Amino acid sequence: MEEKKDWKYWLNEWESHLSAICFIVIGIMLTIQVISRYVFKHSFTAFEEIATALYVLMTYSGVSAAVTHRKHLTISALPDALPYKARKVLLIVDNVIFMAFCIYVIPYFVKYIRSIGNSVLPVSRIPEKYFYWFIPIFLGVTIIRIVQDCFRLAKENEKNLGASKPSIDLDAFERIAQAKKEADAIAAAQEAEKKGESK
């Protein structure tokens, strides 16, 4: 039976789900656009504008989700070569630098959004500022996720320091293959035993 997901799960995972929903909607919209354009010779131009806006939302919500799951790009050669305490300090400093960058660029995005005023997208007529606000908002969420990760790093021991759950659990495949091999060996032994009894 599937485990019921509580509010903590949704609090930690909402950016991942939002990014996935945007990806699905973009895929559906662009598929309709391609079919409509090349089969029915009609183009939904507004779809392209909305898909572009959703792409921005998907990207920046994905950045926040990547920090939560430690899936953002990192070079681990140097941290892996350091002793435990030095590695912990370096990982926290790395987070602080990333957070400082986010804090630094947010005012520039806000300034740009204010400069575009009430301009709208050419076809859908949706105000552009609504889509550009996704960027500073999700950079703010990313800052919160970075702070959370710093607290996680501070509490982690040497074994699980900076660890993240792999996207594909290769060890699980090995365990399945090993279990299948053992089951096949047992089945072969039982078959051989039956043949021996029948003789």
Secondary structure, DSSP 8 states (H G I E B T S, - for coil): ------HHHHHHHHHHHHHHHHHHHHHHHHHHHHHHHHHSS---HHHHHHHHHHHHHHHHHHHHHHHHTT-S----HHHHHS-HHHHHHHHHHHHHHHHHHHHHHHHHHHHHHHHHTT-B-TTT--BHHHHHTHHHHHHHHHHHHHHHHHHHHHH--TTTTT----SS-HHHHHHHHHHHHHHHHHHHHHHHHHHHHH-
